[in-house]
Amino acid sequence: MVFNWWHGLLGMQKHDLAWHKQDMADEIKEYEEAKGFIARWSELSDIVYTYTRGRWSGHQELVFPLSPWQFAWGSLYMFPKYSLRWLFFVTTGKQAGAEKTIREVRNPAKLFKLDDIAERYGVDKERFREICGKLLRFWPLLK
């Protein structure tokens, strides 16, 4: 299945079922609160990502909470959004001198998330923020 191959490529951490269920609940809430076509589509892609990541992590009992057409529509946005974020952090990590590959797909426009990533990968927070800020000028669709 293409979803499992893709999640394997991203190589994100696997979590227990409770973590994935909570993550899906959080994403559904954000989807329901989103305003505007693009914002809702982006949040829908987050639900698809969270669901497929949970299934890839071995939790086959997870059920997609929306319709099949919403799954398909969210997938169209999910693949480029998360692939570009992943590539962004791989690139940023190399430029920041991270000892191991940074495997993240979080929103790089949120500074508190950047600080968390820098801390977990042992990279200077200020330098990491600076590099991310410079790269975001060329990667505007990641926000």
Residue pairs with C-beta under 8 A, 6 or more apart in sequence:
3 52
3 55
3 56
4 55
4 56
6 79
6 83
7 52
7 53
7 56
8 56
10 82
10 83
10 86
10 103
10 105
11 103
12 53
12 103
12 105
14 56
14 57
14 58
15 23
15 54
15 57
17 54
17 59
17 61
17 62
20 50
20 53
20 54
20 57
20 59
20 62
21 54
21 62
23 50
23 54
24 47
24 50
24 51
24 54
24 62
24 65
27 43
27 46
27 47
27 50
28 47
28 65
30 43
30 46
31 40
31 43
31 44
31 46
31 47
34 40
34 42
34 43
41 73
41 74
41 77
42 77
42 81
44 66
44 70
44 73
44 74
44 77
45 74
45 75
45 76
45 77
45 78
45 81
45 82
46 74
46 78
47 64
47 65
47 66
47 74
48 64
48 71
48 74
48 75
48 78
49 78
49 82
49 105
51 62
51 64
51 65
51 71
52 78
54 62
55 62
64 71
80 141
81 141
81 142
82 105
84 139
84 141
84 142
85 104
85 105
85 106
85 107
85 108
85 142
86 103
86 104
86 105
88 108
88 132
88 135
88 139
88 142
89 102
89 103
89 104
89 105
89 106
89 108
89 117
90 101
90 102
90 103
91 135
92 102
92 108
92 128
92 131
92 132
92 135
93 100
93 101
93 102
93 121
93 123
95 131
95 135
96 118
96 123
96 124
96 127
96 128
96 131
97 123
98 121
98 122
98 123
99 121
99 122
100 121
102 117
102 121
102 123
104 117
106 113
106 116
106 117
107 113
107 142
107 143
108 114
108 132
108 135
108 136
108 139
108 142
108 143
109 136
109 142
109 143
111 129
114 125
114 128
114 129
114 132
115 125
115 128
115 129
117 123
117 128
118 124
118 125
118 128
118 129
119 125
136 142
136 143
